[in-house]
Amino acid sequence: MRFLRARRRVVLRLAGWSVLETGQTFLIGYAPARALDQGFLAGRAGAGLGWLAVAGIGVVLGAYGTARVYGAVAALVEPLRDGLVERVVRRGVREADGGALSGLTQQVEIARDTFAGLVMVSRSFVFTAVGSLVGLFSLAPLLLLVVGPPLLAGVALFAATLRPLARRQEAFLMADESLADGLGAVGPGLRDITATGAEQRIAADTGRLVDAEFRAARSLARWGVLRVAALAVGGQLPIVLLLAAAPWLLAHGVTTGALVGALAYVTQSLLPALSNLVHGLGTSGSRLTVVLRRLAPAPVGEQTGGASLPDGPGHDRLPAPTRPLPAKDTPPALALSSVTFAYGPTAAPVVEDLHLTLAPGAHLAVVGPSGIGKSTLTALVAGLLTPRHGGIRVDGEPVPSAAAAARRVLIPQEAYVFTGTVAENLVHFRPDPVPEAELLAAAEAVGLGPLLERLGGPDAEVEPGALSAGERQLIALTRAYLSYAPLALLDEATCHLDPRAEERAERAFARRPGGTLVVVAHRISSARRADRVLVMHGTGTALATHDELLRDSPLYRDLVGSWAPVAPGRSQPALPLRDADGVDAVAGAGLAGDGRHVVAHRPVRQVQASRDLRDGGTLGGQG
């Protein structure tokens, strides 16, 4: 209202052009009434047509006035937009507000469009109501007794509910946006949420957001019933009353034409204008209130988000232990007891009756033919899959559980990097501030240093799509290295790195104080670096050192034999690579040791090797 008072001339110009619309509204009922009473019903068709022509002239004048009304509305709306833009820019410069761009590009335009709509519907109702009521009085004062009271009652009911309805509309919008923000944070990080065992926490947080929106929607719906009632009383009840009171009105001197004109006023003018007012103020008014409050500068410390998810880049920070986990000497770092798993109740087990115990500080490599179940094993340890039989414990905690999830970190083959700074990506699993010296030391240990320097340091913005797969893996590896989880699971997490970078990263994890390392080997060199090697072949396994397996396991000798040093810069997949399309890679010409790469699928334990495609012998039973 202060804004409107400061622009009285524009408001008066708007009212002046709206008078033409009032004239059109007046004639929409008055002219047909006179056309009937003084023309067609009196046998004077010419007079009737003349009055209808007058109604047509009123329509033309109203259209002309409406066109000028839009110009006056623009003179009101554009200064509002300019003032909001100035406010947003001033706040963005003064407070370094990161949300200023959103306010400038989206919220200001929402406020501008919504304010224009409110001006139009409010003005239209006022001048339409005036024209209609004057017309009813001109036709027959008795008509006002029938139409006026329900119209005033409907408007009063709507006015009484406007403020509480606006508050509930605002609460619903806020709850809806909080839920959208929460889901937007969860969606991109679903894999990491599962990998860190945060499903229950995230589900609880999201459930609270859903419940909040449900409560807000139910409250809004209850008040929305009153809005519908106001429209029914003010706009539709007068029609019923006019029809019901028609005999009485005709008996008291109201002409047939006047009764028809009254129905025209209600159905063609009052009802549409009241409907636009109810829906416009009831919805757009609340929306404008929300946007204007957001655009108003908020005191420092009072800006809060609606979602209950932890803060972070893109709001997708995942939970981590609240403090470094104390070292435990008694329980093993990893213990599997009689673990059996199959992908379905009737499917053959991928892992069967597996026993495995790793002491803290152990370094295990897992090798085997493609598709044999190596990644399934890491998913079981991470709690992403549930075994059919048996039990798994991480640092003494049962899997799956939140405590076990906090004690292990899984780095998958496809690394997850989000838009933000490098530092935000690296400290993703740390709840406490990480000193820059510790961050740089971790980056240097894993081998991220050159990339970090090239990007511009920890505070440099990183765009995931601009990074190579190997660069994303280095960031994910450093993030895991900085976490407090003592057990690191590398599921081909270095497959896009060259052998030298892979060795550096693996040795960094192996030297991590109190850390235990499990590597799904992409190259046989990973197995040579490990303390022990787990060879998976079908449902059987063999666990020993590299030298012992070379002596006792034909399958392991076969896998090792497929690897040979290559010239620098040449790609060398030492083990059969998994392929997402279900066809395993065939070693290309010039690659050393391509005689053992798997080239065709058959059921598990019946995989042919490229050295003898006619040989249907199984690899599964070896070792």
C-alpha positions as CSV (number, residue, x, y, z in Angstrom):
1,M,0.0,0.0,0.0
2,R,2.9,2.4,0.7
3,F,4.1,1.6,-2.8
4,L,0.7,2.5,-4.3
5,R,0.3,5.7,-2.3
6,A,3.7,6.9,-3.6
7,R,2.3,6.5,-7.2
8,R,-1.1,8.2,-6.9
9,R,-1.0,9.6,-10.4
10,V,-0.5,6.1,-11.9
11,V,-3.3,4.7,-9.7
12,L,-5.7,7.5,-10.8
13,R,-4.8,6.9,-14.4
14,L,-5.5,3.2,-13.9
15,A,-8.9,4.0,-12.3
16,G,-9.8,6.4,-15.1
17,W,-9.3,3.8,-17.8
18,S,-11.1,1.2,-15.7
19,V,-14.2,3.4,-15.8
20,L,-14.7,2.4,-19.4
21,E,-14.8,-1.2,-18.2
22,T,-17.4,-0.1,-15.7
23,G,-19.5,1.3,-18.5
24,Q,-19.2,-2.0,-20.4
25,T,-20.3,-3.9,-17.3
26,F,-23.2,-1.6,-16.8
27,L,-24.4,-2.0,-20.3
28,I,-24.0,-5.8,-20.3
29,G,-27.2,-6.1,-18.3
30,Y,-29.0,-2.8,-18.7
31,A,-29.0,-2.8,-22.6
32,P,-30.5,-6.4,-22.9
33,A,-33.1,-5.5,-20.3
34,R,-34.2,-2.4,-22.2
35,A,-34.0,-4.3,-25.5
36,L,-36.6,-6.8,-24.2
37,D,-38.9,-4.4,-22.3
38,Q,-38.9,-1.5,-24.7
39,G,-38.2,-3.4,-27.9
40,F,-38.8,-7.1,-28.6
41,L,-41.5,-7.7,-25.9
42,A,-43.3,-4.4,-26.9
43,G,-43.3,-5.4,-30.6
44,R,-40.6,-2.8,-31.5
45,A,-37.8,-4.8,-33.0
46,G,-35.9,-1.7,-34.1
47,A,-35.7,-0.4,-30.6
48,G,-34.5,-3.8,-29.4
49,L,-31.8,-3.9,-32.0
50,G,-30.8,-0.4,-31.1
51,W,-30.3,-1.3,-27.5
52,L,-28.2,-4.3,-28.5
53,A,-26.1,-2.0,-30.7
54,V,-25.5,0.2,-27.6
55,A,-24.3,-3.0,-25.8
56,G,-21.9,-3.6,-28.6
57,I,-20.5,-0.1,-28.4
58,G,-20.0,-0.7,-24.7
59,V,-17.9,-3.8,-25.5
60,V,-15.8,-1.8,-27.9
61,L,-15.2,1.0,-25.4
62,G,-14.4,-1.6,-22.7
63,A,-11.8,-3.3,-24.9
64,Y,-10.2,0.1,-25.6
65,G,-10.1,0.8,-21.9
66,T,-8.7,-2.6,-21.1
67,A,-5.8,-2.0,-23.6
68,R,-5.0,1.3,-21.8
69,V,-5.3,-0.4,-18.4
70,Y,-2.3,-2.7,-19.3
71,G,-0.2,0.3,-19.9
72,A,-1.1,1.8,-16.5
73,V,-0.4,-1.6,-14.8
74,A,3.0,-1.7,-16.5
75,A,3.7,1.8,-15.1
76,L,3.0,0.3,-11.6
77,V,4.8,-3.0,-12.0
78,E,8.1,-2.0,-13.6
79,P,9.1,0.4,-10.8
80,L,8.4,-2.4,-8.3
81,R,10.7,-4.7,-10.3
82,D,13.4,-2.1,-10.6
83,G,13.3,-1.5,-6.8
84,L,13.5,-5.2,-6.1
85,V,16.4,-5.6,-8.5
86,E,18.2,-2.7,-6.8
87,R,17.6,-4.3,-3.4
88,V,18.9,-7.7,-4.5
89,V,22.0,-6.3,-6.1
90,R,22.8,-4.1,-3.1
91,R,22.4,-7.1,-0.8
92,G,24.5,-9.3,-3.0
93,V,27.4,-6.8,-3.2
94,R,27.2,-5.8,0.5
95,E,26.8,-9.2,2.0
96,A,28.3,-11.4,-0.7
97,D,25.0,-13.3,-0.8
98,G,25.3,-16.4,-3.0
99,G,21.5,-16.4,-3.4
100,A,21.4,-13.0,-5.0
101,L,21.6,-14.5,-8.5
102,S,18.5,-16.6,-7.9
103,G,16.7,-13.6,-6.4
104,L,17.7,-11.5,-9.5
105,T,16.8,-14.0,-12.2
106,Q,13.8,-15.8,-10.8
107,Q,12.3,-14.4,-7.6
108,V,12.1,-10.8,-8.8
109,E,10.3,-12.0,-12.0
110,I,7.9,-14.0,-9.9
111,A,7.2,-11.0,-7.7
112,R,6.7,-8.8,-10.8
113,D,4.3,-11.2,-12.6
114,T,2.3,-12.0,-9.4
115,F,1.9,-8.3,-8.4
116,A,0.7,-7.5,-11.9
117,G,-1.9,-10.3,-11.7
118,L,-3.1,-9.1,-8.3
119,V,-3.5,-5.5,-9.5
120,M,-5.6,-6.7,-12.5
121,V,-7.9,-9.0,-10.6
122,S,-8.5,-6.6,-7.7
123,R,-9.2,-3.7,-10.0
124,S,-11.4,-5.8,-12.2
125,F,-13.6,-6.9,-9.2
126,V,-14.0,-3.4,-7.8
127,F,-15.1,-1.8,-11.1
128,T,-17.1,-4.8,-12.2
129,A,-19.0,-4.8,-8.9
130,V,-19.7,-1.1,-9.1
131,G,-21.0,-1.3,-12.7
132,S,-23.1,-4.3,-11.8
133,L,-24.6,-2.9,-8.6
134,V,-25.4,0.5,-10.3
135,G,-27.0,-1.5,-13.2
136,L,-29.2,-3.5,-10.8
137,F,-30.3,-0.4,-9.0
138,S,-31.1,1.3,-12.4
139,L,-33.2,-1.7,-13.5
140,A,-35.1,-2.2,-10.2
141,P,-34.0,-1.4,-6.6
142,L,-35.7,-4.7,-5.5
143,L,-33.0,-6.6,-7.4
144,L,-30.4,-5.3,-5.0
145,L,-32.2,-6.9,-2.1
146,V,-31.8,-10.3,-3.7
147,V,-28.3,-10.0,-5.1
148,G,-26.6,-7.6,-2.7
149,P,-26.8,-9.5,0.7
150,P,-25.3,-12.8,-0.6
151,L,-22.6,-11.0,-2.6
152,L,-21.6,-9.0,0.5
153,A,-21.7,-12.1,2.7
154,G,-19.4,-14.0,0.2
155,V,-16.9,-11.1,0.0
156,A,-16.9,-10.8,3.8
157,L,-16.4,-14.5,4.3
158,F,-13.5,-14.5,1.9
159,A,-12.0,-11.4,3.5
160,A,-12.2,-13.0,6.9
161,T,-10.3,-16.1,5.7
162,L,-7.8,-14.3,3.6
163,R,-5.1,-13.8,6.2
164,P,-5.2,-17.3,7.8
165,L,-5.5,-18.8,4.3
166,A,-2.4,-16.8,3.2
167,R,-0.4,-18.0,6.2
168,R,-1.3,-21.6,5.4
169,Q,-0.6,-21.2,1.7
170,E,2.8,-19.8,2.7
171,A,3.4,-22.7,5.1
172,F,2.6,-25.1,2.3
173,L,4.9,-23.5,-0.2
174,M,7.7,-23.5,2.3
175,A,7.1,-27.1,3.2
176,D,7.0,-28.0,-0.5
177,E,10.2,-26.2,-1.3
178,S,11.9,-27.8,1.8
179,L,10.9,-31.2,0.5
180,A,12.1,-30.4,-3.0
181,D,15.4,-29.2,-1.6
182,G,15.7,-32.3,0.5
183,L,15.0,-34.6,-2.4
184,G,17.3,-32.6,-4.6
185,A,20.1,-33.2,-2.1
186,V,19.3,-36.9,-1.7
187,G,18.9,-37.8,-5.3
188,P,22.4,-37.1,-6.6
189,G,24.0,-38.8,-3.6
190,L,21.9,-42.0,-3.4
191,R,25.0,-44.1,-4.1
192,D,27.1,-42.5,-1.4
193,I,24.1,-42.6,1.0
194,T,24.0,-46.3,0.5
195,A,27.7,-46.7,0.6
196,T,28.0,-44.9,4.0
197,G,25.0,-46.7,5.5
198,A,23.0,-43.5,6.0
199,E,19.7,-44.9,4.6
200,Q,17.8,-44.9,7.9
201,R,18.9,-41.3,8.8
202,I,18.1,-39.9,5.4
203,A,14.8,-41.8,5.2
204,A,13.9,-40.4,8.6
205,D,14.8,-36.8,7.6
206,T,12.9,-37.1,4.3
207,G,10.0,-38.6,6.1
208,R,9.8,-35.6,8.4
209,L,9.8,-33.3,5.4
210,V,7.0,-35.4,3.8
211,D,4.9,-35.3,7.0
212,A,5.4,-31.5,7.3
213,E,4.1,-31.0,3.8
214,F,1.2,-33.3,4.4
215,R,0.2,-31.4,7.5
216,A,0.5,-28.1,5.7
217,A,-1.5,-29.4,2.7
218,R,-4.3,-30.7,5.0
219,S,-4.5,-27.4,6.9
220,L,-4.6,-25.5,3.6
221,A,-7.3,-27.8,2.2
222,R,-9.5,-27.1,5.3
223,W,-9.3,-23.4,4.8
224,G,-9.7,-23.9,1.0
225,V,-13.2,-25.2,1.7
226,L,-14.1,-21.8,3.1
227,R,-12.8,-20.1,0.0
228,V,-15.0,-22.3,-2.1
229,A,-17.9,-21.5,0.2
230,A,-17.3,-17.8,-0.2
231,L,-17.4,-18.2,-3.9
232,A,-20.6,-20.2,-3.7
233,V,-22.4,-17.7,-1.4
234,G,-21.3,-14.6,-3.2
235,G,-21.4,-15.7,-6.8
236,Q,-23.7,-18.7,-7.2
237,L,-26.3,-18.2,-4.5
238,P,-27.6,-14.9,-6.1
239,I,-28.5,-16.9,-9.3
240,V,-30.5,-19.4,-7.2
241,L,-32.2,-16.6,-5.3
242,L,-33.1,-14.6,-8.5
243,L,-34.7,-17.7,-10.0
244,A,-36.5,-18.6,-6.8
245,A,-37.8,-15.1,-6.2
246,A,-38.7,-14.5,-9.8
247,P,-42.5,-14.8,-9.2
248,W,-42.4,-12.4,-6.3
249,L,-40.2,-9.9,-8.2
250,L,-42.5,-10.0,-11.2
251,A,-45.5,-9.5,-8.9
252,H,-43.9,-6.4,-7.4
253,G,-43.2,-4.6,-10.6
254,V,-39.9,-6.0,-11.8
255,T,-40.1,-6.5,-15.5
256,T,-39.0,-9.6,-17.4
257,G,-36.2,-7.7,-19.1
258,A,-35.0,-6.4,-15.7
259,L,-34.9,-10.0,-14.4
260,V,-33.0,-11.2,-17.4
261,G,-30.6,-8.2,-17.0
262,A,-30.0,-9.1,-13.4
263,L,-29.1,-12.7,-14.3
264,A,-26.7,-11.3,-17.0
265,Y,-25.0,-9.1,-14.3
266,V,-24.5,-12.1,-11.9
267,T,-23.5,-14.7,-14.4
268,Q,-21.4,-12.6,-16.9
269,S,-19.8,-10.1,-14.5
270,L,-20.1,-10.7,-10.8
271,L,-19.4,-14.4,-10.7
272,P,-16.3,-14.4,-13.0
273,A,-14.9,-11.3,-11.2
274,L,-15.4,-12.8,-7.7
275,S,-13.9,-16.1,-8.9
276,N,-10.8,-14.3,-10.2
277,L,-10.5,-12.4,-7.0
278,V,-10.8,-15.4,-4.7
279,H,-8.3,-17.5,-6.7
280,G,-6.0,-14.6,-7.4
281,L,-5.7,-13.2,-3.9
282,G,-5.9,-16.7,-2.3
283,T,-3.0,-18.2,-4.2
284,S,-1.0,-15.5,-5.9
285,G,-1.2,-13.2,-2.9
286,S,0.5,-15.8,-0.7
287,R,3.1,-16.4,-3.4
288,L,3.9,-12.7,-3.6
289,T,4.2,-12.5,0.2
290,V,6.7,-15.4,0.3
291,V,8.8,-14.0,-2.5
292,L,8.9,-10.4,-1.1
293,R,10.0,-11.8,2.3
294,R,12.8,-13.6,0.7
295,L,13.9,-10.6,-1.2
296,A,13.9,-8.5,1.9
297,P,17.4,-8.4,3.5
298,A,17.5,-10.8,6.5
299,P,19.8,-10.1,9.5
300,V,22.9,-12.1,9.6
301,G,22.4,-15.4,11.5
302,E,18.6,-15.5,10.7
303,Q,18.8,-17.1,7.3
304,T,18.0,-20.8,7.7
305,G,17.1,-23.5,5.2
306,G,14.0,-25.6,5.5
307,A,15.5,-29.0,4.9
308,S,16.8,-31.1,7.8
309,L,19.6,-32.6,5.8
310,P,23.1,-31.7,6.8
311,D,24.6,-28.7,5.1
312,G,27.1,-29.0,2.3
313,P,27.7,-28.3,-1.3
314,G,24.4,-28.8,-3.0
315,H,23.1,-29.9,0.4
316,D,24.3,-33.4,-0.2
317,R,26.9,-33.9,2.6
318,L,26.6,-37.4,4.0
319,P,26.9,-38.4,7.6
320,A,30.2,-39.4,9.1
321,P,31.4,-40.3,12.6
322,T,31.2,-37.3,15.0
323,R,34.9,-37.9,16.1
324,P,37.8,-40.1,15.1
325,L,37.0,-43.6,16.0
326,P,39.1,-45.1,18.8
327,A,41.4,-47.9,17.9
328,K,40.3,-51.3,19.0
329,D,42.8,-54.2,19.5
330,T,40.4,-57.0,20.2
331,P,37.9,-57.3,17.3
332,P,39.2,-58.0,13.8
333,A,38.9,-55.2,11.3
334,L,36.7,-57.5,9.1
335,A,35.1,-60.9,9.9
336,L,32.9,-63.0,7.6
337,S,31.4,-66.2,9.0
338,S,29.8,-68.7,6.7
339,V,28.6,-66.0,4.3
340,T,26.4,-67.2,1.4
341,F,24.7,-64.9,-1.1
342,A,22.7,-65.4,-4.3
343,Y,20.8,-62.9,-6.5
344,G,17.4,-64.6,-6.0
345,P,15.9,-67.5,-4.0
346,T,16.5,-70.0,-6.8
347,A,19.7,-68.6,-8.2
348,A,23.1,-70.3,-7.7
349,P,25.1,-68.7,-4.9
350,V,27.7,-66.2,-6.0
351,V,29.4,-66.4,-2.6
352,E,29.0,-69.7,-0.6
353,D,30.1,-70.5,2.9
354,L,32.9,-67.9,2.9
355,H,35.0,-67.4,6.1
356,L,37.4,-64.5,6.2
357,T,39.1,-62.6,9.0
358,L,41.3,-59.6,8.6
359,A,43.3,-58.1,11.5
360,P,43.6,-54.3,11.8
361,G,46.2,-53.0,9.3
362,A,45.8,-55.9,6.9
363,H,46.0,-55.5,3.2
364,L,43.9,-57.9,1.1
365,A,43.6,-58.1,-2.7
366,V,40.6,-59.8,-4.3
367,V,41.1,-61.3,-7.7
368,G,39.2,-63.6,-10.0
369,P,37.6,-63.9,-13.5
370,S,35.2,-61.2,-14.6
371,G,31.7,-61.6,-13.2
372,I,32.8,-64.1,-10.5
373,G,31.5,-62.0,-7.6
374,K,34.3,-59.7,-6.4
375,S,32.1,-56.6,-6.4
376,T,29.4,-58.6,-4.8
377,L,31.8,-59.4,-1.9
378,T,32.6,-55.7,-1.4
379,A,28.9,-54.8,-1.5
380,L,28.2,-57.4,1.2
381,V,30.9,-56.0,3.4
382,A,29.6,-52.5,2.8
383,G,26.1,-53.5,3.8
384,L,24.6,-52.8,0.4
385,L,23.6,-56.4,0.0
386,T,22.3,-58.8,2.7
387,P,23.7,-62.4,2.8
388,R,21.4,-65.3,2.6
389,H,23.3,-67.0,5.4
390,G,26.1,-66.1,7.7
391,G,27.2,-62.9,9.4
392,I,29.6,-60.0,8.7
393,R,31.2,-57.7,11.2
394,V,33.3,-54.6,10.6
395,D,35.5,-53.6,13.6
396,G,33.2,-55.8,15.8
397,E,30.0,-54.1,14.6
398,P,27.4,-56.2,12.8
399,V,26.7,-55.4,9.1
400,P,24.4,-53.8,8.2
401,S,24.3,-51.2,10.9
402,A,25.0,-47.5,11.3
403,A,28.0,-48.3,13.5
404,A,29.5,-50.6,10.9
405,A,28.8,-48.1,8.1
406,A,30.7,-45.5,10.0
407,R,33.7,-47.8,10.2
408,R,34.1,-48.5,6.5
409,V,34.3,-46.4,3.3
410,L,33.6,-47.8,-0.1
411,I,35.1,-46.3,-3.3
412,P,33.4,-47.7,-6.4
413,Q,34.7,-47.9,-9.9
414,E,32.7,-44.8,-11.0
415,A,33.8,-42.0,-8.7
416,Y,31.3,-39.5,-7.4
417,V,32.3,-35.8,-7.6
418,F,29.8,-33.0,-7.1
419,T,29.9,-29.4,-8.2
420,G,31.6,-27.3,-5.6
421,T,35.2,-26.5,-4.5
422,V,37.9,-29.2,-4.4
423,A,38.0,-28.8,-0.6
424,E,34.3,-29.4,-0.3
425,N,34.6,-32.6,-2.2
426,L,37.6,-33.8,-0.2
427,V,36.1,-33.2,3.3
428,H,32.8,-34.7,2.3
429,F,33.0,-37.4,4.9
430,R,34.5,-35.3,7.7
431,P,32.0,-33.6,10.1
432,D,34.8,-31.4,11.6
433,P,36.9,-28.7,9.9
434,V,39.9,-30.2,8.2
435,P,43.1,-28.1,8.5
436,E,44.5,-27.2,5.1
437,A,47.8,-28.8,6.0
438,E,46.1,-32.2,6.6
439,L,44.1,-31.8,3.3
440,L,47.3,-31.1,1.3
441,A,49.2,-33.9,3.0
442,A,46.4,-36.4,2.1
443,A,46.3,-35.1,-1.5
444,E,50.1,-35.5,-1.8
445,A,50.0,-39.0,-0.3
446,V,47.3,-40.3,-2.7
447,G,48.7,-38.5,-5.7
448,L,46.2,-35.7,-6.2
449,G,48.8,-33.0,-5.8
450,P,49.4,-32.2,-9.4
451,L,45.7,-32.1,-10.3
452,L,45.1,-30.0,-7.2
453,E,47.7,-27.5,-8.3
454,R,46.4,-27.5,-11.9
455,L,42.8,-26.8,-10.7
456,G,44.0,-23.8,-8.6
457,G,44.2,-25.2,-5.1
458,P,41.6,-26.5,-2.5
459,D,39.3,-23.5,-3.0
460,A,39.1,-23.9,-6.7
461,E,35.7,-24.7,-8.2
462,V,35.4,-28.1,-9.8
463,E,33.0,-29.1,-12.6
464,P,32.6,-32.9,-12.6
465,G,31.9,-33.1,-16.3
466,A,35.2,-31.3,-17.1
467,L,37.3,-34.0,-15.2
468,S,38.5,-37.2,-16.7
469,A,37.4,-40.5,-15.1
470,G,40.9,-40.9,-13.6
471,E,40.8,-37.4,-12.1
472,R,37.5,-38.1,-10.5
473,Q,38.9,-41.3,-9.0
474,L,41.8,-39.4,-7.5
475,I,39.4,-37.0,-5.8
476,A,37.2,-39.8,-4.5
477,L,40.3,-41.7,-3.2
478,T,41.6,-38.6,-1.3
479,R,38.1,-38.1,0.1
480,A,38.1,-41.7,1.4
481,Y,41.6,-41.3,2.7
482,L,40.6,-38.3,4.8
483,S,37.6,-40.1,6.3
484,Y,37.7,-41.6,9.8
485,A,36.6,-45.0,8.6
486,P,39.4,-47.5,9.3
487,L,38.3,-50.1,6.6
488,A,38.8,-48.9,3.0
489,L,37.1,-50.9,0.3
490,L,38.5,-50.2,-3.2
491,D,36.2,-51.8,-5.8
492,E,38.3,-51.3,-8.9
493,A,38.6,-47.7,-7.7
494,T,41.9,-47.2,-9.6
495,C,40.9,-48.7,-12.9
496,H,41.2,-45.4,-14.7
497,L,44.7,-44.6,-13.3
498,D,47.9,-45.6,-14.8
499,P,49.9,-48.3,-12.9
500,R,52.2,-45.8,-11.2
501,A,49.3,-43.7,-9.9
502,E,47.5,-46.8,-8.8
503,E,50.5,-48.1,-6.9
504,R,50.9,-44.7,-5.1
505,A,47.3,-44.6,-4.1
506,E,47.2,-48.1,-2.8
507,R,50.4,-47.7,-0.8
508,A,49.0,-44.6,0.7
509,F,45.9,-46.5,2.0
510,A,48.1,-49.4,3.1
511,R,50.2,-47.0,5.2
512,R,47.2,-45.1,6.7
513,P,47.5,-45.3,10.5
514,G,45.1,-47.9,11.9
515,G,43.7,-48.5,8.4
516,T,42.7,-51.8,6.8
517,L,42.6,-52.1,3.0
518,V,40.6,-54.4,0.7
519,V,41.3,-54.0,-3.0
520,V,39.4,-55.6,-5.8
521,A,42.4,-55.8,-8.1
522,H,42.3,-54.3,-11.6
523,R,45.9,-55.3,-12.3
524,I,47.8,-58.2,-10.9
525,S,50.3,-55.8,-9.5
526,S,47.8,-54.9,-6.9
527,A,47.8,-58.5,-5.7
528,R,51.6,-58.5,-5.6
529,R,51.5,-55.5,-3.2
530,A,49.0,-57.1,-0.9
531,D,49.8,-59.1,2.3
532,R,47.3,-61.7,1.2
533,V,45.3,-62.5,-1.9
534,L,41.7,-63.9,-2.0
535,V,41.1,-65.8,-5.3
536,M,37.5,-66.2,-6.1
537,H,36.5,-69.0,-8.6
538,G,32.9,-69.9,-8.7
539,T,31.6,-70.6,-5.2
540,G,35.1,-71.6,-4.0
541,T,37.9,-69.4,-2.8
542,A,41.6,-69.6,-2.1
543,L,43.3,-67.3,0.4
544,A,47.1,-67.1,0.7
545,T,50.1,-65.0,-0.2
546,H,51.0,-64.2,-3.7
547,D,53.9,-66.7,-3.7
548,E,51.8,-69.4,-2.2
549,L,49.0,-69.0,-4.7
550,L,51.5,-69.1,-7.6
551,R,52.6,-72.5,-6.3
552,D,49.2,-73.9,-5.4
553,S,46.5,-72.2,-7.6
554,P,46.3,-73.0,-11.3
555,L,43.7,-70.2,-11.8
556,Y,45.9,-67.6,-10.0
557,R,48.9,-68.7,-12.2
558,D,46.6,-68.3,-15.2
559,L,45.7,-64.8,-14.1
560,V,49.3,-63.8,-13.4
561,G,50.4,-65.2,-16.7
562,S,48.0,-62.8,-18.5
563,W,50.0,-59.8,-17.3
564,A,53.4,-58.6,-18.6
565,P,55.1,-55.2,-18.4
566,V,54.2,-52.8,-21.2
567,A,55.8,-49.8,-22.6
568,P,55.0,-46.5,-20.9
569,G,51.8,-44.9,-22.2
570,R,50.3,-48.2,-23.3
571,S,47.0,-49.4,-21.6
572,Q,47.3,-52.8,-20.0
573,P,44.3,-54.5,-18.4
574,A,46.0,-57.3,-16.5
575,L,42.7,-59.0,-15.5
576,P,39.5,-59.6,-17.5
577,L,37.5,-56.4,-17.3
578,R,33.9,-56.2,-16.5
579,D,31.6,-54.7,-19.2
580,A,28.3,-53.1,-18.4
581,D,26.8,-54.5,-21.6
582,G,27.6,-58.0,-20.7
583,V,30.4,-58.6,-23.1
584,D,33.9,-58.9,-21.7
585,A,36.7,-57.0,-23.2
586,V,39.0,-58.7,-25.8
587,A,42.6,-57.6,-25.6
588,G,43.5,-55.6,-28.7
589,A,46.4,-56.1,-31.0
590,G,49.7,-55.1,-29.5
591,L,48.7,-55.6,-25.9
592,A,51.0,-58.0,-24.1
593,G,49.6,-61.2,-22.7
594,D,46.3,-61.1,-24.4
595,G,46.0,-64.9,-24.5
596,R,44.0,-65.2,-21.3
597,H,41.4,-62.4,-21.6
598,V,37.9,-63.6,-21.4
599,V,36.1,-63.0,-24.8
600,A,32.7,-64.6,-24.5
601,H,30.1,-65.3,-21.8
602,R,28.8,-68.6,-20.7
603,P,27.2,-69.5,-17.3
604,V,29.4,-68.8,-14.3
605,R,32.3,-71.2,-14.1
606,Q,32.0,-71.9,-17.9
607,V,33.9,-69.0,-19.4
608,Q,36.1,-69.6,-22.5
609,A,39.5,-68.0,-23.0
610,S,40.6,-66.5,-26.2
611,R,43.6,-68.8,-26.6
612,D,41.2,-71.7,-27.4
613,L,37.7,-70.8,-28.3
614,R,36.8,-74.4,-29.0
615,D,37.7,-75.4,-25.5
616,G,34.6,-75.6,-23.3
617,G,36.6,-76.2,-20.1
618,T,35.6,-74.4,-16.9
619,L,37.7,-72.0,-15.1
620,G,35.6,-72.2,-12.0
621,G,37.0,-75.3,-10.5
622,Q,40.6,-74.3,-10.5
623,G,42.6,-73.4,-7.5
